[in-house]
Amino acid sequence: MKRVALLGAVLLICMASQLRADTYVYVGSWEVDQGPSWVGSTAYTGQQAAALLFGNSASDYVISTVSNQVADINDSNWVSTWGGACDGNYPCGTIVAQNFVQTEDGLYDNPGDTSAYVSDWAVGSQYTNYAFLDESLVLAATPEPSSLLLLGSGILGLALIMRRKLMA
């Protein structure tokens, strides 16, 4: 009986380790100027650029300008501004909110338009955006804790039945 109890305890510990906190996972980064040429390109928010590059929906992402560390997430991204935004100094990028974009027609084609993914003013690795997804979206293929609990209970039940048959 001690072995069965030990097996049950091990299964419960394994299942508990599968429980997830609401945390983020780094999925990738891009430099603003890795986007398409500025001529007639789409204007992207940081979240839209992440969805384009890594999949999922834009609203699933949080973006940072600091690093690929979860603790550094600042919900902001670098953008390039059509016509520049730094008194004509080149290269030039601006930090804005991760869901910010300025455009009249969805394109990066008018002075003042911004994009987090376009080859224009923000050139170089200093204009890197880091994308993070909620861990639950990354691990969507992992069974839910309740499913694991049900599986563990079934295994424990089978072990008890086998034990009774052996004792009889």
KELOMI-600026 format. One record per residue: x, y, z of N, C-alpha, C, O in turn. Coordinates in Angstrom, 3 decimals, decimal comma. Atoms other than C-alpha are relative to their C-alpha. Example, Ala and Ser with C-alpha at 12.3 -4.5 7.8 and 13.67 -1.06 7.14 Angstrom:
<nodes>
{node {0,890; -1,190; 0,000}; {12,300; -4,500; 7,800}; {0,900; 1,200; 0,000}; {1,936; 1,181; 0,665}} {node {-0,820; -1,190; -0,060}; {13,670; -1,060; 7,140}; {-0,770; 1,090; 0,730}; {-0,261; 2,198; 0,899}} 
</nodes>
This chain:
<nodes>
{node {0,828; -1,201; 0,000}; {0,000; 0,000; 0,000}; {0,867; 1,258; 0,000}; {0,481; 2,286; -0,556}} {node {-0,898; -1,150; -0,041}; {2,952; 2,316; 0,675}; {0,476; 0,369; -1,397}; {0,661; 1,542; -1,719}} {node {-0,456; -0,266; 1,375}; {4,080; 1,920; -2,924}; {-1,073; 0,737; -0,795}; {-0,772; 1,652; -1,562}} {node {1,108; -0,656; 0,694}; {0,657; 2,911; -4,226}; {-0,112; 1,452; 0,449}; {-0,305; 2,348; -0,372}} {node {0,061; -1,370; -0,519}; {0,605; 5,963; -1,954}; {1,158; 0,824; -0,541}; {0,992; 1,993; -0,890}} {node {-1,176; -0,697; 0,528}; {4,118; 6,863; -3,091}; {-0,202; 0,335; -1,470}; {0,128; 1,436; -1,911}} {node {0,287; -0,239; 1,417}; {3,082; 6,484; -6,744}; {-0,987; 1,153; -0,158}; {-0,810; 2,012; -1,022}} {node {0,985; -1,085; 0,050}; {0,076; 8,739; -6,120}; {0,627; 1,342; 0,323}; {0,325; 2,342; -0,327}} {node {-0,663; -1,253; -0,369}; {2,245; 11,365; -4,420}; {0,896; 0,493; -1,125}; {0,929; 1,689; -1,415}} {node {-0,867; -0,376; 1,122}; {4,733; 11,322; -7,303}; {-0,826; 0,570; -1,146}; {-0,446; 1,574; -1,750}} {node {0,863; -0,496; 1,077}; {1,916; 11,749; -9,825}; {-0,543; 1,392; 0,319}; {-0,580; 2,254; -0,559}} {node {0,507; -1,321; -0,383}; {0,450; 14,689; -7,891}; {1,080; 1,068; -0,101}; {0,806; 2,188; -0,531}} {node {-1,110; -0,958; 0,110}; {3,857; 16,381; -7,712}; {0,266; 0,316; -1,465}; {0,469; 1,478; -1,819}} {node {-0,218; -0,222; 1,438}; {4,342; 15,912; -11,463}; {-1,092; 0,888; -0,587}; {-0,817; 1,773; -1,396}} {node {1,106; -0,801; 0,511}; {0,905; 17,355; -12,148}; {0,085; 1,432; 0,503}; {-0,202; 2,364; -0,249}} {node {-0,112; -1,345; -0,560}; {1,486; 20,326; -9,850}; {1,089; 0,783; -0,711}; {0,981; 2,001; -0,854}} {node {-1,082; -0,705; 0,697}; {4,704; 21,134; -11,706}; {-0,454; 0,509; -1,365}; {0,194; 1,371; -1,959}} {node {0,530; -0,444; 1,283}; {2,606; 21,552; -14,847}; {-0,824; 1,283; 0,103}; {-1,123; 1,906; -0,916}} {node {0,767; -1,228; -0,175}; {0,646; 24,465; -13,351}; {0,850; 1,181; -0,424}; {2,036; 1,242; -0,100}} {node {-0,760; -1,123; 0,530}; {1,660; 27,711; -15,030}; {-0,468; 1,308; 0,585}; {-1,663; 1,529; 0,778}} {node {0,319; -1,366; -0,408}; {1,815; 31,238; -13,760}; {-0,211; 0,828; -1,258}; {0,195; 0,420; -2,346}} {node {0,220; -0,890; 1,131}; {0,763; 34,095; -16,012}; {1,291; 0,763; -0,264}; {1,480; 1,875; 0,231}} {node {-1,292; -0,603; 0,304}; {4,235; 34,852; -17,366}; {0,184; 0,089; -1,505}; {-0,571; -0,502; -2,277}} {node {-0,282; -0,168; 1,414}; {5,705; 35,847; -20,678}; {1,261; -0,746; -0,403}; {2,146; -1,001; 0,415}} {node {-1,138; 0,700; 0,567}; {8,162; 34,060; -22,920}; {0,495; 0,811; -1,190}; {-0,290; 1,237; -2,037}} {node {-0,611; -0,695; 1,132}; {10,576; 35,774; -25,294}; {-0,101; -0,893; -1,236}; {0,257; -2,070; -1,188}} {node {0,157; 0,801; 1,220}; {9,824; 34,650; -28,867}; {0,864; 0,479; -1,155}; {1,071; -0,266; -2,113}} {node {-0,858; -0,478; 1,078}; {12,054; 36,826; -31,035}; {0,134; 1,507; -0,004}; {-0,514; 2,214; 0,768}} {node {-0,224; -1,438; 0,107}; {13,274; 40,249; -32,043}; {0,212; 0,380; -1,463}; {0,429; -0,473; -2,323}} {node {-0,277; -0,516; 1,337}; {13,694; 42,428; -35,095}; {0,487; 1,431; 0,126}; {0,147; 2,150; 1,067}} {node {-0,410; -1,395; 0,105}; {15,387; 45,641; -36,040}; {-0,996; 0,689; -0,914}; {-1,425; 0,114; -1,915}} {node {1,024; -0,723; 0,769}; {12,997; 48,274; -37,387}; {0,326; -0,021; -1,495}; {-0,560; -0,243; -2,320}} {node {-0,374; -0,115; 1,414}; {14,979; 48,601; -40,649}; {0,042; -1,343; -0,744}; {0,372; -1,371; -1,929}} {node {0,091; 1,284; 0,690}; {14,606; 44,871; -41,416}; {-1,319; -0,137; -0,761}; {-1,535; -1,122; -1,467}} {node {1,276; 0,005; 0,704}; {11,142; 45,709; -42,736}; {0,168; 0,364; -1,457}; {1,284; 0,595; -1,921}} {node {-0,036; -0,333; 1,422}; {10,245; 46,458; -46,336}; {0,419; 1,452; -0,231}; {0,389; 2,273; 0,686}} {node {-0,365; -1,369; 0,378}; {11,411; 49,574; -48,157}; {-1,144; 0,950; 0,328}; {-2,315; 0,586; 0,220}} {node {0,995; -0,971; -0,444}; {9,615; 52,693; -46,990}; {-0,986; 0,410; -1,085}; {-2,059; 0,917; -0,759}} {node {0,862; -0,453; 1,089}; {8,079; 53,361; -50,413}; {-1,287; -0,831; -0,054}; {-1,268; -1,971; -0,517}} {node {1,305; 0,641; 0,087}; {4,370; 52,457; -50,083}; {-0,180; -1,223; 0,886}; {-1,068; -2,036; 0,628}} {node {0,138; 1,178; -0,859}; {4,868; 49,903; -47,305}; {-1,104; 0,210; 1,039}; {-1,576; 1,330; 1,238}} {node {1,009; -0,047; -1,055}; {2,357; 49,093; -44,565}; {0,602; 0,615; 1,256}; {1,776; 0,399; 1,555}} {node {-0,424; -0,553; -1,286}; {2,587; 51,023; -41,293}; {-0,410; -0,980; 1,092}; {-1,587; -1,318; 1,214}} {node {0,251; 1,015; -1,020}; {2,895; 48,568; -38,382}; {0,228; 0,535; 1,407}; {1,157; 1,307; 1,647}} {node {-0,302; -0,165; -1,421}; {2,564; 48,848; -34,625}; {1,037; -1,074; 0,339}; {1,286; -1,971; -0,466}} {node {-0,918; 1,048; -0,412}; {5,114; 46,813; -32,700}; {-0,698; -1,340; 0,119}; {-0,142; -2,368; -0,270}} {node {0,757; 1,233; -0,147}; {2,439; 44,240; -31,896}; {-0,364; -0,606; -1,357}; {-0,322; -1,825; -1,526}} {node {0,333; 0,498; 1,341}; {1,387; 43,983; -35,555}; {1,234; -0,587; -0,686}; {1,146; -1,614; -1,358}} {node {-1,235; 0,510; 0,589}; {4,998; 43,539; -36,658}; {0,356; -1,358; 0,607}; {0,777; -2,264; -0,113}} {node {-0,282; 1,281; -0,660}; {5,472; 40,751; -34,082}; {-0,920; -1,096; -0,547}; {-0,464; -2,207; -0,819}} {node {0,947; 0,987; 0,534}; {2,324; 38,973; -35,324}; {0,370; -0,384; -1,429}; {0,276; -1,553; -1,802}} {node {-0,413; 0,266; 1,371}; {3,527; 39,297; -38,920}; {1,221; -0,918; -0,026}; {1,294; -1,844; -0,834}} {node {-1,252; 0,744; -0,002}; {6,951; 37,897; -38,061}; {-0,078; -1,355; 0,696}; {0,560; -2,312; 0,259}} {node {-0,029; 1,202; -0,832}; {6,124; 35,250; -35,452}; {-1,322; -0,744; 0,098}; {-1,392; -1,789; 0,745}} {node {1,304; 0,664; -0,054}; {2,431; 34,368; -35,941}; {-0,864; 0,517; 1,133}; {-0,491; 1,472; 1,814}} {node {0,992; -0,396; -1,002}; {-0,576; 34,659; -33,600}; {-0,621; 1,348; -0,350}; {-0,417; 1,868; -1,447}} {node {0,661; -1,293; 0,181}; {-2,613; 37,858; -33,196}; {0,831; 1,103; 0,629}; {1,577; 0,866; 1,580}} {node {-0,750; -1,143; -0,526}; {-1,163; 41,298; -32,570}; {-0,267; 0,202; 1,487}; {0,652; 0,507; 2,248}} {node {0,356; -0,233; -1,399}; {-3,036; 41,566; -29,268}; {0,601; -1,033; 0,954}; {0,559; -0,844; 2,170}} {node {-0,618; 1,026; -0,833}; {-1,262; 38,427; -28,009}; {1,400; 0,397; 0,479}; {1,950; -0,240; 1,376}} {node {-1,391; -0,352; -0,259}; {2,101; 40,216; -27,861}; {0,157; 1,166; 0,957}; {-0,691; 2,055; 1,040}} {node {-0,506; -1,177; -0,696}; {3,877; 42,529; -25,486}; {1,393; 0,237; -0,577}; {2,118; -0,705; -0,895}} {node {-1,238; -0,378; 0,673}; {6,864; 44,410; -26,865}; {0,872; 0,798; 0,964}; {0,376; 1,488; 1,855}} {node {-0,947; -0,755; -0,815}; {9,983; 45,851; -25,286}; {1,119; 0,550; -0,870}; {1,478; -0,037; -1,891}} {node {-1,155; -0,591; 0,677}; {12,798; 48,122; -26,417}; {1,285; -0,253; 0,777}; {2,365; 0,138; 0,334}} {node {-1,139; 0,098; -0,914}; {15,114; 47,118; -23,572}; {0,865; -1,233; -0,273}; {2,055; -1,106; -0,561}} {node {-0,763; 1,234; 0,178}; {16,144; 43,457; -23,933}; {-0,965; -1,165; -0,181}; {-2,182; -0,987; -0,236}} {node {0,827; 1,198; 0,134}; {14,929; 39,892; -24,338}; {-0,325; -0,617; 1,360}; {-0,715; -1,783; 1,431}} {node {0,294; 0,465; -1,354}; {14,464; 39,567; -20,561}; {-1,408; 0,432; 0,412}; {-1,779; 1,593; 0,242}} {node {1,381; -0,275; -0,406}; {10,905; 39,349; -19,207}; {-0,061; 1,161; 0,993}; {-0,977; 1,982; 0,931}} {node {-0,004; -1,055; -1,021}; {11,801; 41,635; -16,294}; {0,155; 1,395; -0,607}; {-0,158; 2,391; 0,046}} {node {-0,239; -1,294; 0,646}; {12,675; 44,404; -18,790}; {-1,134; 0,465; -0,911}; {-1,012; 1,511; -1,547}} {node {1,096; -0,377; 0,897}; {9,353; 44,501; -20,676}; {-0,511; 1,392; 0,371}; {-0,859; 1,657; 1,522}} {node {0,475; -1,372; -0,251}; {8,329; 48,150; -21,059}; {-1,216; 0,383; -0,848}; {-1,586; 1,556; -0,887}} {node {1,211; -0,242; 0,807}; {5,273; 47,807; -23,394}; {0,199; 1,131; -1,010}; {-0,718; 1,910; -1,271}} {node {-0,342; -1,036; 0,973}; {7,006; 50,052; -25,936}; {0,785; -0,611; -1,151}; {1,318; -1,715; -1,039}} {node {-0,814; 0,452; 1,134}; {8,670; 49,714; -29,318}; {0,605; 1,184; -0,732}; {0,139; 2,318; -0,624}} {node {-0,632; -0,991; 0,853}; {10,959; 51,590; -31,652}; {-0,795; 0,134; -1,292}; {-1,316; -0,858; -1,804}} {node {0,596; -0,223; 1,313}; {9,469; 53,161; -34,790}; {0,892; 0,927; -0,808}; {1,705; 1,679; -0,271}} {node {-0,575; -0,958; 0,928}; {10,756; 54,964; -37,808}; {-1,112; 0,963; -0,379}; {-2,271; 0,562; -0,486}} {node {1,002; -1,011; 0,372}; {8,983; 58,197; -38,762}; {0,315; 0,533; -1,390}; {1,438; 0,954; -1,671}} {node {-0,169; -0,486; 1,373}; {8,449; 59,190; -42,397}; {0,412; 1,463; 0,057}; {-0,294; 2,290; 0,634}} {node {-0,518; -1,367; -0,032}; {10,502; 62,333; -42,895}; {0,926; 0,247; 1,183}; {1,472; 1,341; 1,327}} {node {-0,883; -0,145; -1,165}; {12,494; 61,705; -39,691}; {-0,699; 0,726; 1,130}; {-1,697; 1,415; 0,917}} {node {0,601; -0,654; -1,164}; {11,721; 62,928; -36,198}; {1,066; 0,569; 0,926}; {0,759; 1,010; 2,034}} {node {-1,113; -0,413; -0,859}; {15,131; 63,900; -34,856}; {0,733; 1,206; -0,579}; {1,963; 1,222; -0,634}} {node {-0,580; -1,214; 0,585}; {15,691; 67,325; -36,450}; {0,950; -0,304; -1,156}; {1,971; 0,361; -1,329}} {node {-0,800; 0,339; 1,171}; {17,088; 65,673; -39,558}; {1,222; -0,847; 0,286}; {1,962; -1,174; -0,641}} {node {-1,137; 0,858; -0,321}; {19,687; 63,599; -37,702}; {-0,293; -1,435; -0,433}; {-1,400; -1,940; -0,249}} {node {0,153; 1,368; 0,501}; {20,242; 60,159; -39,207}; {1,080; -0,856; 0,620}; {2,216; -0,388; 0,704}} {node {1,301; 0,662; -0,062}; {19,759; 57,421; -38,085}; {-0,856; 0,560; 1,127}; {-0,367; 1,264; 2,010}} {node {0,920; -0,574; -0,968}; {16,699; 58,228; -36,039}; {-1,164; -0,952; 0,248}; {-1,817; -1,413; -0,688}} {node {1,139; 0,819; -0,389}; {14,147; 56,172; -34,126}; {-0,654; 0,624; 1,214}; {-0,034; 1,414; 1,927}} {node {0,755; -0,544; -1,122}; {11,489; 56,986; -31,556}; {-0,651; -1,149; 0,753}; {-1,149; -2,095; 0,142}} {node {0,699; 0,996; -0,816}; {10,142; 54,921; -28,658}; {-1,433; 0,471; 0,224}; {-1,676; 1,593; 0,669}} {node {1,431; -0,288; -0,170}; {6,328; 54,786; -28,586}; {-0,664; -1,209; 0,663}; {-0,023; -2,243; 0,849}} {node {0,764; 1,115; -0,561}; {3,635; 52,585; -27,009}; {-0,069; -1,143; -1,016}; {-0,091; -0,906; -2,224}} {node {-0,048; 1,180; 0,857}; {3,580; 49,024; -28,386}; {-1,152; -0,097; -1,000}; {-1,035; -0,814; -1,994}} {node {1,144; 0,048; 0,914}; {0,178; 49,581; -30,063}; {-0,184; 1,312; -0,765}; {-1,242; 1,550; -1,348}} {node {0,087; -1,301; 0,653}; {0,940; 53,045; -31,477}; {0,412; -0,099; -1,466}; {1,407; -0,739; -1,809}} {node {-0,376; -0,208; 1,387}; {0,948; 53,795; -35,173}; {-0,689; 1,277; -0,459}; {-1,829; 1,555; -0,086}} {node {0,600; -1,201; 0,566}; {0,365; 57,038; -37,005}; {0,008; -0,136; -1,508}; {1,066; -0,237; -2,130}} {node {0,148; 0,128; 1,441}; {-0,965; 56,770; -40,537}; {-1,400; 0,455; -0,382}; {-2,344; 0,293; 0,392}} {node {1,320; -0,425; 0,472}; {-3,819; 58,212; -42,568}; {-0,710; -1,098; -0,770}; {-1,939; -1,174; -0,771}} {node {0,599; 0,991; 0,890}; {-4,349; 55,270; -44,884}; {0,530; -1,423; 0,214}; {0,354; -2,284; -0,648}} {node {-0,548; 1,324; -0,265}; {-2,619; 52,272; -43,255}; {1,370; -0,219; -0,606}; {1,995; -1,259; -0,396}} {node {-1,307; 0,125; 0,644}; {0,524; 52,918; -45,262}; {0,999; 0,977; 0,613}; {0,632; 1,944; 1,281}} {node {-1,100; -0,861; -0,432}; {3,862; 54,475; -44,461}; {0,367; 0,855; -1,213}; {1,346; 0,584; -1,907}} {node {-0,207; -0,753; 1,235}; {3,626; 57,125; -47,150}; {-0,224; 1,509; 0,119}; {-0,236; 2,209; -0,894}} {node {0,191; -1,437; -0,193}; {3,033; 60,577; -45,625}; {0,914; 0,494; 1,117}; {1,203; -0,255; 2,051}} {node {-0,832; -0,540; -1,075}; {5,233; 62,847; -43,514}; {-0,683; -0,168; 1,358}; {-1,857; 0,159; 1,529}} {node {0,532; 0,231; -1,336}; {4,783; 61,932; -39,865}; {-0,511; -1,409; 0,249}; {-0,715; -1,788; 1,403}} {node {0,429; 1,385; -0,184}; {3,630; 58,340; -40,494}; {1,090; -0,772; 0,736}; {2,277; -0,494; 0,566}} {node {-0,955; 0,815; -0,743}; {5,267; 55,781; -38,194}; {-0,192; -1,471; -0,320}; {-1,271; -1,895; -0,734}} {node {0,077; 1,453; 0,143}; {6,063; 52,082; -38,458}; {1,124; -0,642; 0,798}; {2,248; -0,141; 0,843}} {node {-0,984; 0,765; -0,773}; {7,835; 49,550; -36,255}; {0,723; -1,028; -0,861}; {1,567; -1,777; -0,367}} {node {-0,611; 0,988; 0,898}; {8,837; 47,499; -39,305}; {0,074; 0,593; -1,403}; {-0,773; 0,321; -2,253}} {node {-0,173; -0,649; 1,293}; {10,125; 49,566; -42,229}; {1,460; 0,437; -0,152}; {2,088; 0,870; 0,814}} {node {-1,377; -0,421; 0,253}; {13,475; 50,312; -43,810}; {-0,006; 1,478; -0,385}; {-0,267; 1,834; -1,534}} {node {-0,030; -1,448; 0,249}; {13,795; 54,096; -43,452}; {0,976; 0,657; 0,969}; {2,179; 0,429; 0,842}} {node {-0,869; -0,790; -0,864}; {15,200; 56,327; -40,682}; {0,620; -0,782; 1,150}; {1,787; -0,559; 1,470}} {node {-0,507; 0,747; -1,158}; {15,592; 53,896; -37,745}; {0,835; -1,184; -0,489}; {0,319; -2,288; -0,663}} {node {-0,901; 0,995; 0,574}; {18,601; 51,954; -39,024}; {1,032; -0,430; 1,041}; {1,712; 0,401; 1,643}} {node {-1,037; 0,526; -0,879}; {20,770; 49,696; -36,908}; {-0,550; -0,785; 1,169}; {-1,740; -0,734; 1,480}} {node {0,397; 0,884; -1,092}; {20,728; 47,294; -34,002}; {-0,461; 0,753; 1,241}; {-1,113; 0,168; 2,105}} {node {0,499; -0,769; -1,162}; {20,092; 50,100; -31,494}; {-1,515; 0,178; -0,058}; {-2,118; 0,578; 0,937}} {node {1,455; -0,100; 0,160}; {16,495; 50,092; -32,847}; {-0,610; -1,400; -0,085}; {-1,327; -1,718; -1,034}} {node {0,492; 1,373; -0,057}; {15,685; 46,494; -31,881}; {-1,229; -0,073; 0,897}; {-1,250; 0,474; 2,000}} {node {1,223; 0,263; -0,766}; {12,216; 45,473; -30,715}; {-0,012; -1,473; 0,396}; {0,343; -2,340; -0,403}} {node {0,033; 1,355; -0,539}; {11,760; 42,365; -28,542}; {-1,447; -0,402; 0,251}; {-2,203; 0,341; 0,877}} {node {1,382; 0,456; -0,094}; {8,544; 40,328; -28,687}; {-0,139; -1,134; 1,012}; {0,700; -2,031; 1,090}} {node {0,306; 0,995; -1,023}; {7,005; 38,267; -25,874}; {-1,450; -0,435; -0,149}; {-2,323; 0,365; -0,486}} {node {1,354; 0,551; -0,025}; {3,959; 35,994; -25,741}; {-0,285; -0,518; 1,398}; {0,627; -0,904; 2,128}} {node {0,401; 0,635; -1,245}; {1,992; 34,837; -22,732}; {0,395; -1,474; -0,102}; {0,170; -2,116; -1,128}} {node {-0,488; 1,381; -0,003}; {3,455; 31,465; -21,778}; {-1,096; -0,992; -0,361}; {-0,811; -2,016; -0,982}} {node {1,089; 0,932; 0,306}; {0,033; 29,814; -22,076}; {-0,211; -0,136; -1,506}; {-0,653; -1,189; -1,966}} {node {0,128; 0,082; 1,455}; {-0,001; 30,630; -25,811}; {1,150; -0,788; -0,608}; {0,970; -1,491; -1,603}} {node {-1,169; 0,724; 0,491}; {3,490; 29,234; -26,318}; {-0,140; -1,486; 0,294}; {0,251; -2,327; -0,515}} {node {0,125; 1,388; -0,438}; {2,667; 26,045; -24,427}; {-1,402; -0,557; -0,232}; {-1,848; -1,436; 0,506}} {node {1,388; 0,404; 0,238}; {-0,817; 25,584; -25,909}; {-0,125; -1,502; -0,233}; {-1,180; -2,078; 0,032}} {node {0,056; 1,437; 0,258}; {0,049; 22,009; -26,885}; {0,178; -0,817; 1,273}; {-0,045; -2,028; 1,251}} {node {-0,176; 0,704; -1,266}; {0,796; 21,107; -23,247}; {-1,361; -0,275; 0,621}; {-2,214; 0,612; 0,645}} {node {1,303; 0,302; -0,612}; {-2,090; 19,321; -21,512}; {-0,296; 0,911; 1,187}; {0,614; 1,320; 1,908}} {node {0,419; -0,820; -1,138}; {-4,051; 21,358; -18,996}; {0,188; -0,785; 1,286}; {0,130; -2,014; 1,272}} {node {-0,166; 0,701; -1,276}; {-3,470; 20,565; -15,316}; {-1,189; -0,904; 0,348}; {-1,000; -1,976; 0,923}} {node {1,167; 0,846; -0,320}; {-7,031; 19,233; -14,988}; {0,038; -1,298; -0,795}; {-0,370; -2,342; -0,285}} {node {-0,125; 1,222; 0,798}; {-6,390; 16,758; -17,811}; {1,035; -0,928; 0,616}; {0,846; -2,144; 0,656}} {node {-1,027; 0,802; -0,643}; {-3,232; 15,607; -16,072}; {-0,519; -0,617; 1,299}; {-0,186; -1,758; 1,620}} {node {0,580; 0,520; -1,230}; {-5,139; 15,214; -12,802}; {-0,900; -1,190; -0,300}; {-0,867; -2,193; 0,413}} {node {0,883; 1,098; 0,395}; {-7,716; 13,033; -14,536}; {0,817; -1,221; -0,409}; {0,487; -2,344; -0,025}} {node {-0,864; 1,096; 0,413}; {-4,976; 10,924; -16,130}; {0,654; -0,652; 1,224}; {0,688; -1,878; 1,331}} {node {-0,643; 0,519; -1,204}; {-3,167; 10,562; -12,793}; {-0,959; -0,794; 0,863}; {-0,597; -1,835; 1,413}} {node {1,016; 0,716; -0,783}; {-6,367; 9,544; -11,028}; {-0,301; -1,357; -0,622}; {-0,471; -2,346; 0,091}} {node {0,252; 1,269; 0,703}; {-6,986; 6,871; -13,659}; {1,124; -0,990; 0,216}; {0,882; -2,174; 0,451}} {node {-1,150; 0,886; -0,216}; {-3,484; 5,476; -13,307}; {0,009; -0,518; 1,438}; {0,269; -1,697; 1,679}} {node {0,053; 0,388; -1,404}; {-3,809; 5,450; -9,525}; {-1,100; -1,045; 0,231}; {-0,895; -2,019; 0,955}} {node {1,105; 0,960; -0,115}; {-7,164; 3,651; -9,790}; {0,371; -1,356; -0,563}; {0,057; -2,382; 0,040}} {node {-0,438; 1,267; 0,587}; {-5,693; 1,006; -12,087}; {0,998; -0,705; 0,912}; {0,953; -1,925; 1,065}} {node {-0,985; 0,588; -0,913}; {-2,813; 0,483; -9,661}; {-0,698; -0,638; 1,195}; {-0,313; -1,725; 1,626}} {node {0,734; 0,547; -1,136}; {-5,269; -0,040; -6,790}; {-0,744; -1,281; -0,377}; {-0,768; -2,236; 0,400}} {node {0,723; 1,188; 0,465}; {-7,334; -2,533; -8,805}; {0,970; -1,161; -0,167}; {0,671; -2,284; 0,240}} {node {-0,990; 1,062; 0,202}; {-4,216; -4,495; -9,767}; {0,497; -0,519; 1,355}; {0,713; -1,719; 1,528}} {node {-0,459; 0,404; -1,332}; {-3,084; -4,512; -6,138}; {-1,030; -0,917; 0,661}; {-0,666; -1,937; 1,247}} {node {1,061; 0,829; -0,602}; {-6,443; -5,906; -4,967}; {-0,033; -1,380; -0,614}; {-0,220; -2,373; 0,088}} {node {0,019; 1,300; 0,683}; {-6,312; -8,655; -7,596}; {1,188; -0,854; 0,431}; {1,065; -2,072; 0,564}} {node {-1,181; 0,740; -0,419}; {-2,804; -9,618; -6,530}; {-0,125; -0,482; 1,435}; {0,408; -1,534; 1,785}} {node {0,172; 0,354; -1,412}; {-3,811; -9,682; -2,838}; {-1,042; -1,118; 0,173}; {-1,026; -1,835; 1,173}} {node {1,084; 0,987; -0,127}; {-6,840; -11,929; -3,520}; {0,433; -1,403; -0,276}; {-0,380; -2,325; -0,204}} 
</nodes>
